[in-house]
Structure formats: C-alpha cells, structure tokens
Amino acid sequence: MNSKRPIKNSQQTPKKPVKSGLHPRNKHHGRYNIDALVKALPALKSKIILNPKGEKTINFSDADAVLTLNKALLSHHYQVRIWDIPKGYLCPPIPGRADYVHRLADLLNNTDDAINVLDIGTGASCIYPIIGATDYQWHFTASDIDPVSIKVASEIVTHNPHLSGKITPRLQKRADAIFKGIIQEGEYYHLTMCNPPFHKSLQEAQLGSKRKSENLAKNRTKRGSTKINRASPSQADKPTKLNFGGQKAELWCPGGEEAFIKNMARESADFKQQVGWFSTLISKKENVSPMKKTLARLNVAEVKVVEMSQGQKISRFIAWRFN
C-alpha cells in the first residue's frame, strides 16, 4: 500500500511577501564602509573611485577591483587575511552569499548542537564555508568536482588558522554524482547547500556573460559615465575586464540548473538518514515548480521555498527534509 505523507509547504496560499532586504544577521546592510575596508586591506585604496554623487565606491566592471573588494570584505568581517582565487574562477558577491547562510541557519531552530554542513560545489572561493564557520562556528565539508578548486580552498583554510578544523575540502571524483562519494558512512549533516550550475551549455554561458556586460554598460550610462579615480584619474577611462568568470562546473552542465537540481533531489533520497535539511539555490523561478513535483514523488516530509532580496534582485532557495 502506497501511503504518501502530505508535503508541508511554506509557499501555500496566501503567499507571504518576500522580506525586504538582507537578513537581519547579515553584516552587509547598506553601503560598504569604504574607510573601514581600506583600513582592513590598504590595497583597496588604489581601487577607490567616486560615483556621480561624490560617494566612495569601486568600478564593479573591473575584475581586479571586485576581487580586491572581496579580499577587504573577508578581512574586515570574517578575519580572513589570506584569500585569492585563480584567474577565470567565479568571484562571489559576498552579501548575497551570506544571506543564504543566515536563512539556512533559521531552519535549525537555534539548536546548540555542533552543526555539520555540506557545501556542494564550494568553488575556489570557499565562500559559504568561510561565512558559516566564522559567523556560526559550523563545521563544513566543502566538496567540488574541480581539483583546482579543492586545492585553492585547502590553501585558504591552511593560511587562515581560525578556519582550521572547521572546513574540510573534499574532491568529488564522480562526474555523475552529487552526494555519492562525498557523504561517507557514519557521517551526519544537519544541512546541505549548493549554488548549482546555471546554464545548459558553454554557448549559453557565454551569451549570459555578454548580457551581463551589456547591462553593466547600460547601468553606467544611466548613472552618469564620469567617474573619478582618486588614485589615478586617467585610469577611469581605461577598458576593464568583466568581474564574472567561471569554470565549466561552475557555470554549466548538461540540462542546466533544472536537470542538476532534479538529480540532486533524486540522489538525496539515498541519504535521507544522514541529512537533516537538503537545500539548493534556484536561480530560475520557473524551475521551482518542477523541483517541487520531483520532491513530491520522493515522498519528502517537508518543503520550504525561501525568497531573498538584495536591492531589486530577488533570489531563492528550496529546502527539503525526509524526516
């Protein structure tokens, strides 16, 4: 007899409006405190420009400026003194990444237990484990299929003593697996998290990067194209590189985001006794409904779709549990 349990769903009508702004515990509310960031990382000073209102900022279409800003943010807010990523790897927007961590923490009901978290596709930046280990003292297994990402993430942990013992990078050796080969016998994770590949092909990823470039140019035109670089005014007119990169595993996979997260859902059923809450970001809103249908067929106990907002950008993650 097939007696499926009803799925509890946080998005049942009437739908609650998305909470405005970043999570209350997020350290990145409001404008960046440029002076404090420069104090944390003096190298940022040479990247500072003035926007049309005369406010200190950086050129967000300059890859090196964005990388330096990230180093300053990590130093100032997370005590990470040595951090770098290889050329061409994704440079994460830290405020939004932090929001995912803080909203996942809300699922734990303020438990005092030692929390174990699995980050699927941690990337060379190791950004989620850094935030979770620093803000919540969580212990992370940081997995990735890319050996370079695992090597760089391991170096970040090694060079920042307060992360030692809290983050364990682990290479995924199976291209067809997500949890298999990573979750070991006897391990238990309170949470899993993931920022899945977005695109279906390299061509689609390249078109996406082109659109981002065009949007950055349009936004600069709307705000006013004149920007003064405090360190070297002539540098403001020089062409800059895009601030987004990404390797194959970071940007695309066969079937894109929808196929990846459905595979994750199906594979999660094999580890339902070893994980409390599974979760993944979903970039495309239209992928939420198919994912919920997949989870319903797996007879999960509860599903939550949590929306997040930063400025005009709305993002979301889906979380599910079997027990």
The 8 nearest C-alpha neighbors of each residue, nearest first, counted from 0:
[[1, 2, 3, 4, 298, 296, 5, 297],
 [0, 2, 3, 4, 298, 296, 297, 5],
 [3, 1, 0, 4, 298, 5, 296, 297],
 [4, 2, 298, 1, 5, 299, 296, 295],
 [3, 5, 6, 298, 2, 300, 299, 7],
 [6, 4, 3, 7, 300, 298, 301, 299],
 [7, 5, 301, 300, 8, 4, 302, 299],
 [6, 8, 301, 302, 5, 9, 300, 303],
 [7, 9, 302, 10, 303, 11, 6, 301],
 [8, 10, 303, 11, 304, 7, 302, 305],
 [9, 11, 8, 14, 304, 12, 303, 15],
 [12, 10, 9, 8, 14, 13, 7, 15],
 [13, 11, 14, 10, 15, 9, 8, 16],
 [12, 14, 11, 15, 10, 16, 9, 8],
 [15, 13, 12, 10, 11, 16, 9, 17],
 [14, 16, 13, 17, 10, 12, 18, 11],
 [17, 15, 18, 14, 19, 306, 13, 10],
 [18, 16, 306, 19, 15, 307, 308, 305],
 [19, 17, 16, 20, 307, 308, 306, 21],
 [20, 18, 308, 17, 21, 309, 307, 310],
 [19, 21, 309, 308, 18, 310, 22, 307],
 [20, 22, 309, 25, 308, 98, 23, 28],
 [21, 23, 25, 24, 98, 20, 101, 102],
 [24, 22, 25, 21, 26, 28, 20, 101],
 [25, 23, 22, 26, 101, 21, 98, 27],
 [24, 26, 22, 23, 27, 98, 21, 97],
 [27, 25, 28, 24, 76, 94, 97, 23],
 [26, 28, 25, 94, 29, 31, 21, 30],
 [29, 27, 26, 21, 25, 30, 31, 20],
 [30, 28, 27, 31, 32, 26, 21, 20],
 [31, 29, 32, 28, 27, 33, 56, 55],
 [30, 32, 33, 29, 27, 36, 56, 28],
 [33, 31, 35, 34, 36, 30, 29, 37],
 [32, 34, 36, 35, 31, 37, 55, 56],
 [33, 35, 37, 36, 32, 38, 39, 44],
 [36, 34, 38, 37, 33, 32, 39, 75],
 [35, 37, 39, 33, 38, 71, 34, 40],
 [38, 36, 41, 40, 34, 39, 43, 35],
 [37, 39, 35, 36, 40, 41, 34, 75],
 [40, 38, 36, 37, 75, 71, 74, 35],
 [39, 41, 37, 71, 42, 38, 43, 36],
 [40, 42, 37, 43, 38, 44, 39, 36],
 [43, 41, 40, 44, 45, 37, 67, 46],
 [42, 44, 41, 46, 37, 45, 40, 67],
 [45, 43, 46, 42, 47, 41, 37, 230],
 [44, 46, 230, 43, 47, 42, 229, 231],
 [47, 45, 43, 44, 64, 57, 48, 230],
 [46, 48, 57, 44, 56, 45, 228, 55],
 [49, 47, 228, 57, 56, 227, 229, 55],
 [50, 48, 55, 53, 54, 227, 226, 56],
 [49, 51, 53, 52, 54, 226, 56, 55],
 [52, 50, 53, 223, 49, 226, 225, 222],
 [53, 51, 50, 54, 49, 55, 222, 223],
 [52, 54, 49, 50, 51, 55, 48, 227],
 [55, 53, 49, 50, 52, 56, 51, 48],
 [54, 56, 49, 48, 47, 50, 53, 33],
 [55, 57, 48, 47, 49, 54, 50, 58],
 [58, 56, 47, 48, 59, 46, 64, 55],
 [57, 59, 60, 61, 64, 56, 48, 65],
 [58, 60, 61, 57, 65, 242, 64, 62],
 [59, 61, 241, 58, 242, 62, 239, 240],
 [62, 60, 239, 64, 59, 240, 58, 63],
 [63, 61, 242, 65, 241, 64, 240, 60],
 [62, 64, 66, 65, 61, 67, 242, 240],
 [65, 63, 67, 61, 66, 62, 46, 68],
 [66, 64, 68, 62, 67, 63, 59, 69],
 [65, 67, 63, 69, 68, 64, 62, 70],
 [66, 68, 70, 64, 69, 65, 43, 63],
 [69, 67, 65, 71, 70, 66, 64, 72],
 [70, 68, 72, 66, 71, 67, 73, 65],
 [69, 71, 67, 73, 68, 72, 74, 66],
 [70, 72, 68, 74, 40, 69, 36, 73],
 [73, 71, 69, 75, 74, 70, 76, 68],
 [72, 74, 77, 70, 79, 71, 76, 75],
 [73, 75, 79, 78, 71, 80, 72, 77],
 [74, 76, 72, 39, 73, 71, 78, 77],
 [75, 77, 73, 72, 74, 78, 26, 79],
 [78, 76, 73, 79, 74, 75, 133, 130],
 [79, 77, 74, 80, 75, 76, 73, 133],
 [80, 78, 74, 73, 77, 81, 159, 82],
 [79, 81, 74, 78, 82, 159, 73, 70],
 [80, 82, 79, 158, 159, 155, 83, 70],
 [83, 81, 155, 70, 80, 79, 84, 124],
 [82, 84, 85, 81, 124, 70, 155, 66],
 [83, 85, 123, 124, 86, 88, 151, 82],
 [86, 84, 88, 87, 83, 123, 151, 147],
 [85, 87, 88, 84, 244, 89, 245, 83],
 [86, 88, 244, 245, 85, 89, 246, 243],
 [89, 87, 245, 244, 86, 85, 246, 90],
 [90, 88, 245, 244, 243, 91, 87, 249],
 [89, 91, 243, 88, 66, 92, 124, 244],
 [90, 92, 93, 89, 96, 126, 124, 69],
 [93, 91, 94, 95, 96, 90, 69, 97],
 [92, 94, 96, 95, 91, 97, 69, 126],
 [95, 93, 97, 96, 27, 92, 98, 25],
 [96, 94, 98, 97, 93, 92, 99, 309],
 [95, 97, 93, 98, 94, 99, 92, 127],
 [96, 98, 94, 100, 95, 99, 93, 101],
 [97, 99, 101, 95, 100, 96, 22, 102],
 [98, 100, 102, 97, 96, 101, 103, 95],
 [101, 99, 97, 103, 98, 102, 104, 131],
 [102, 100, 104, 98, 103, 99, 97, 105],
 [103, 101, 105, 104, 99, 100, 98, 22],
 [102, 104, 100, 105, 101, 106, 99, 107],
 [105, 103, 101, 102, 106, 107, 100, 109],
 [104, 106, 102, 103, 107, 108, 101, 109],
 [107, 105, 104, 103, 108, 102, 276, 109],
 [106, 108, 105, 109, 104, 110, 103, 189],
 [107, 109, 110, 106, 105, 104, 111, 103],
 [110, 108, 107, 111, 105, 104, 106, 112],
 [109, 111, 112, 108, 107, 113, 114, 104],
 [110, 112, 109, 113, 114, 108, 107, 135],
 [113, 111, 110, 114, 109, 115, 189, 107],
 [112, 114, 111, 115, 137, 138, 136, 110],
 [115, 113, 137, 112, 189, 138, 116, 188],
 [114, 116, 138, 188, 189, 139, 137, 113],
 [117, 115, 139, 190, 188, 191, 189, 138],
 [116, 118, 191, 140, 139, 141, 119, 192],
 [119, 117, 141, 192, 121, 193, 191, 142],
 [118, 120, 193, 142, 121, 192, 117, 143],
 [121, 119, 143, 122, 142, 118, 193, 194],
 [120, 122, 125, 141, 118, 119, 142, 143],
 [123, 121, 148, 124, 120, 125, 143, 149],
 [122, 124, 148, 152, 151, 125, 84, 149],
 [123, 125, 126, 122, 84, 152, 90, 121],
 [126, 124, 121, 152, 123, 122, 128, 127],
 [125, 127, 124, 129, 128, 130, 121, 91],
 [128, 126, 130, 129, 125, 131, 96, 100],
 [129, 127, 131, 130, 126, 132, 125, 139],
 [130, 128, 126, 132, 127, 131, 133, 125],
 [129, 131, 127, 133, 128, 132, 134, 126],
 [132, 130, 128, 134, 135, 133, 129, 137],
 [131, 133, 136, 137, 129, 130, 135, 128],
 [134, 132, 130, 131, 136, 135, 129, 77],
 [133, 135, 131, 132, 130, 136, 77, 137],
 [136, 134, 137, 131, 132, 133, 130, 104],
 [135, 137, 132, 133, 134, 131, 138, 165],
 [138, 136, 132, 114, 135, 131, 115, 139],
 [137, 139, 165, 115, 166, 114, 116, 132],
 [140, 138, 166, 116, 117, 115, 141, 128],
 [139, 141, 167, 117, 168, 166, 142, 118],
 [142, 140, 168, 118, 121, 169, 167, 139],
 [143, 141, 169, 119, 120, 170, 168, 121],
 [144, 142, 120, 170, 145, 171, 121, 149],
 [143, 145, 171, 170, 172, 146, 142, 120],
 [144, 146, 148, 143, 147, 149, 170, 248],
 [147, 145, 149, 148, 150, 144, 170, 143],
 [148, 146, 150, 149, 145, 151, 123, 152],
 [149, 147, 123, 122, 151, 145, 146, 150],
 [148, 150, 152, 146, 147, 151, 168, 153],
 [149, 151, 147, 153, 148, 152, 146, 154],
 [150, 152, 154, 148, 153, 123, 149, 147],
 [153, 151, 149, 155, 123, 154, 125, 150],
 [154, 152, 150, 156, 151, 155, 149, 168],
 [153, 155, 157, 151, 156, 152, 158, 150],
 [156, 154, 152, 158, 153, 157, 82, 159],
 [157, 155, 153, 159, 154, 162, 158, 163],
 [156, 158, 154, 155, 159, 153, 163, 160],
 [157, 159, 155, 156, 154, 160, 81, 80],
 [160, 158, 156, 157, 161, 162, 79, 155],
 [161, 159, 163, 162, 158, 157, 156, 164],
 [160, 162, 163, 159, 133, 165, 164, 78],
 [163, 161, 160, 165, 156, 159, 166, 164],
 [164, 162, 160, 165, 161, 156, 157, 166],
 [163, 165, 166, 162, 167, 138, 161, 160],
 [166, 164, 138, 162, 163, 139, 132, 167],
 [167, 165, 139, 164, 140, 138, 162, 163],
 [166, 168, 140, 141, 139, 169, 165, 164],
 [169, 167, 141, 142, 140, 149, 153, 166],
 [168, 170, 142, 141, 167, 171, 140, 149],
 [171, 169, 143, 142, 144, 172, 149, 146],
 [172, 170, 144, 143, 173, 142, 181, 180],
 [171, 173, 170, 144, 174, 180, 176, 143],
 [174, 172, 175, 176, 171, 180, 144, 177],
 [173, 175, 176, 172, 144, 171, 177, 248],
 [174, 176, 173, 177, 179, 172, 262, 171],
 [177, 175, 173, 179, 174, 178, 180, 171],
 [176, 178, 179, 263, 175, 119, 266, 181],
 [177, 179, 181, 182, 176, 180, 266, 267],
 [180, 178, 181, 176, 177, 182, 266, 173],
 [179, 181, 182, 178, 171, 183, 173, 172],
 [180, 182, 178, 179, 183, 171, 169, 142],
 [183, 181, 178, 180, 179, 186, 184, 270],
 [182, 184, 186, 181, 185, 180, 179, 187],
 [185, 183, 186, 182, 187, 273, 181, 180],
 [184, 186, 183, 187, 273, 182, 272, 188],
 [187, 185, 184, 183, 273, 182, 188, 274],
 [186, 188, 273, 274, 185, 189, 115, 272],
 [189, 187, 274, 115, 116, 190, 273, 275],
 [188, 190, 275, 115, 274, 116, 114, 276],
 [191, 189, 276, 116, 188, 277, 275, 117],
 [190, 192, 117, 277, 116, 278, 118, 276],
 [193, 191, 278, 118, 279, 119, 117, 190],
 [192, 194, 279, 119, 195, 118, 280, 120],
 [193, 195, 280, 279, 196, 120, 192, 119],
 [194, 196, 193, 197, 256, 280, 259, 279],
 [197, 195, 250, 251, 249, 256, 198, 252],
 [196, 198, 256, 255, 251, 250, 195, 199],
 [197, 199, 251, 255, 204, 200, 250, 203],
 [198, 255, 200, 254, 253, 251, 252, 203],
 [201, 199, 203, 202, 251, 198, 204, 252],
 [200, 202, 204, 203, 205, 251, 199, 247],
 [203, 201, 205, 200, 204, 206, 199, 207],
 [202, 204, 206, 200, 205, 201, 198, 207],
 [205, 203, 201, 207, 202, 206, 198, 200],
 [206, 204, 208, 202, 207, 203, 201, 209],
 [207, 205, 209, 203, 208, 204, 210, 202],
 [206, 208, 204, 210, 205, 209, 203, 211],
 [207, 209, 211, 205, 206, 210, 212, 204],
 [210, 208, 206, 212, 207, 211, 205, 213],
 [211, 209, 213, 207, 212, 208, 214, 206],
 [210, 212, 208, 214, 209, 213, 215, 207],
 [213, 211, 209, 215, 210, 214, 208, 216],
 [212, 214, 210, 216, 211, 215, 217, 209],
 [213, 215, 217, 211, 216, 212, 210, 218],
 [216, 214, 218, 212, 213, 217, 211, 219],
 [215, 217, 213, 219, 214, 218, 220, 212],
 [218, 216, 214, 220, 219, 215, 213, 221],
 [219, 217, 221, 215, 220, 216, 214, 222],
 [218, 220, 216, 222, 217, 221, 224, 223],
 [221, 219, 217, 223, 224, 218, 222, 216],
 [220, 222, 218, 219, 223, 217, 224, 216],
 [223, 221, 219, 220, 218, 224, 51, 50],
 [224, 222, 220, 221, 225, 219, 51, 226],
 [223, 225, 220, 219, 226, 222, 221, 51],
 [226, 224, 223, 227, 51, 50, 235, 236],
 [227, 225, 50, 49, 235, 224, 228, 48],
 [226, 228, 49, 232, 48, 229, 235, 225],
 [227, 229, 48, 232, 231, 230, 235, 47],
 [230, 228, 48, 231, 227, 232, 47, 49],
 [229, 231, 45, 228, 232, 47, 46, 44],
 [230, 232, 228, 233, 234, 229, 235, 45],
 [233, 231, 228, 227, 234, 235, 229, 230],
 [234, 232, 235, 231, 236, 228, 237, 227],
 [233, 235, 237, 232, 236, 231, 228, 227],
 [234, 236, 233, 237, 228, 232, 226, 227],
 [237, 235, 234, 233, 238, 232, 226, 225],
 [236, 238, 234, 235, 239, 233, 240, 61],
 [239, 237, 236, 240, 235, 61, 234, 60],
 [240, 238, 61, 237, 60, 241, 62, 63],
 [239, 241, 61, 62, 242, 60, 238, 63],
 [242, 240, 60, 62, 243, 61, 239, 212],
 [241, 243, 62, 60, 61, 65, 240, 244],
 [244, 242, 241, 89, 90, 245, 62, 208],
 [245, 243, 87, 89, 88, 242, 90, 246],
 [244, 246, 88, 89, 87, 249, 250, 247],
 [245, 247, 249, 248, 88, 250, 87, 244],
 [248, 246, 250, 249, 251, 245, 252, 201],
 [247, 249, 246, 250, 251, 196, 252, 145],
 [250, 248, 246, 196, 247, 245, 251, 195],
 [251, 249, 196, 247, 197, 248, 245, 198],
 [252, 250, 198, 196, 199, 197, 200, 247],
 [251, 253, 255, 199, 254, 196, 200, 198],
 [254, 252, 199, 255, 200, 251, 258, 259],
 [255, 253, 258, 199, 252, 257, 256, 259],
 [256, 254, 199, 198, 252, 253, 197, 257],
 [255, 257, 197, 259, 258, 196, 260, 195],
 [256, 258, 259, 260, 255, 286, 261, 254],
 [259, 257, 254, 261, 256, 260, 255, 262],
 [260, 258, 256, 262, 261, 257, 263, 255],
 [259, 261, 263, 262, 257, 258, 256, 264],
 [262, 260, 264, 258, 263, 259, 290, 257],
 [263, 261, 265, 259, 260, 264, 266, 258],
 [262, 264, 260, 266, 261, 265, 267, 259],
 [265, 263, 261, 267, 262, 266, 260, 294],
 [264, 266, 262, 267, 263, 268, 261, 297],
 [265, 267, 263, 268, 264, 269, 262, 178],
 [268, 266, 264, 270, 269, 265, 263, 271],
 [267, 269, 271, 266, 270, 265, 264, 297],
 [268, 270, 267, 266, 271, 265, 272, 179],
 [271, 269, 267, 273, 268, 272, 274, 266],
 [270, 272, 268, 273, 274, 321, 269, 267],
 [271, 273, 270, 274, 275, 322, 187, 269],
 [274, 272, 187, 270, 271, 188, 186, 275],
 [275, 273, 188, 271, 189, 187, 272, 276],
 [274, 276, 189, 190, 320, 188, 277, 273],
 [277, 275, 190, 320, 319, 274, 189, 318],
 [276, 278, 191, 319, 318, 190, 320, 192],
 [279, 277, 318, 192, 317, 191, 319, 276],
 [280, 278, 193, 192, 316, 317, 194, 281],
 [279, 281, 316, 194, 315, 193, 282, 317],
 [282, 280, 316, 283, 315, 279, 284, 286],
 [281, 283, 284, 314, 280, 315, 197, 256],
 [282, 284, 285, 286, 281, 287, 256, 197],
 [283, 285, 286, 287, 282, 281, 315, 288],
 [284, 286, 283, 287, 288, 289, 282, 281],
 [287, 285, 284, 283, 289, 288, 257, 290],
 [288, 286, 290, 285, 284, 289, 291, 281],
 [287, 289, 291, 290, 286, 292, 285, 284],
 [290, 288, 292, 291, 286, 287, 293, 285],
 [291, 289, 293, 287, 288, 292, 261, 286],
 [290, 292, 294, 288, 293, 289, 295, 287],
 [293, 291, 295, 289, 290, 294, 288, 296],
 [292, 294, 290, 296, 291, 295, 289, 297],
 [293, 295, 297, 291, 296, 292, 299, 290],
 [296, 294, 292, 298, 297, 293, 291, 299],
 [295, 297, 293, 294, 298, 292, 299, 291],
 [296, 298, 294, 295, 299, 293, 268, 265],
 [299, 297, 295, 296, 3, 4, 300, 294],
 [300, 298, 321, 297, 301, 320, 294, 295],
 [299, 301, 321, 6, 320, 322, 298, 4],
 [302, 300, 7, 6, 320, 319, 299, 8],
 [303, 301, 319, 8, 318, 7, 6, 304],
 [302, 304, 9, 318, 8, 317, 305, 319],
 [305, 303, 317, 316, 9, 10, 318, 306],
 [304, 306, 316, 315, 303, 317, 307, 102],
 [305, 307, 315, 314, 17, 304, 316, 308],
 [308, 306, 314, 315, 313, 305, 17, 18],
 [309, 307, 313, 20, 312, 19, 314, 310],
 [308, 310, 20, 312, 21, 311, 313, 307],
 [309, 311, 312, 308, 20, 313, 19, 21],
 [312, 310, 309, 313, 308, 20, 19, 314],
 [311, 313, 309, 310, 308, 314, 307, 20],
 [314, 312, 308, 307, 311, 309, 306, 315],
 [313, 315, 307, 306, 308, 282, 312, 316],
 [316, 314, 306, 305, 307, 281, 280, 317],
 [315, 317, 280, 281, 279, 305, 304, 318],
 [316, 318, 304, 278, 279, 303, 305, 280],
 [319, 317, 278, 303, 277, 302, 276, 304],
 [320, 318, 302, 277, 301, 276, 303, 278],
 [319, 321, 276, 301, 322, 300, 299, 275],
 [320, 322, 299, 300, 271, 301, 319, 298],
 [321, 320, 300, 275, 271, 299, 272, 301]]
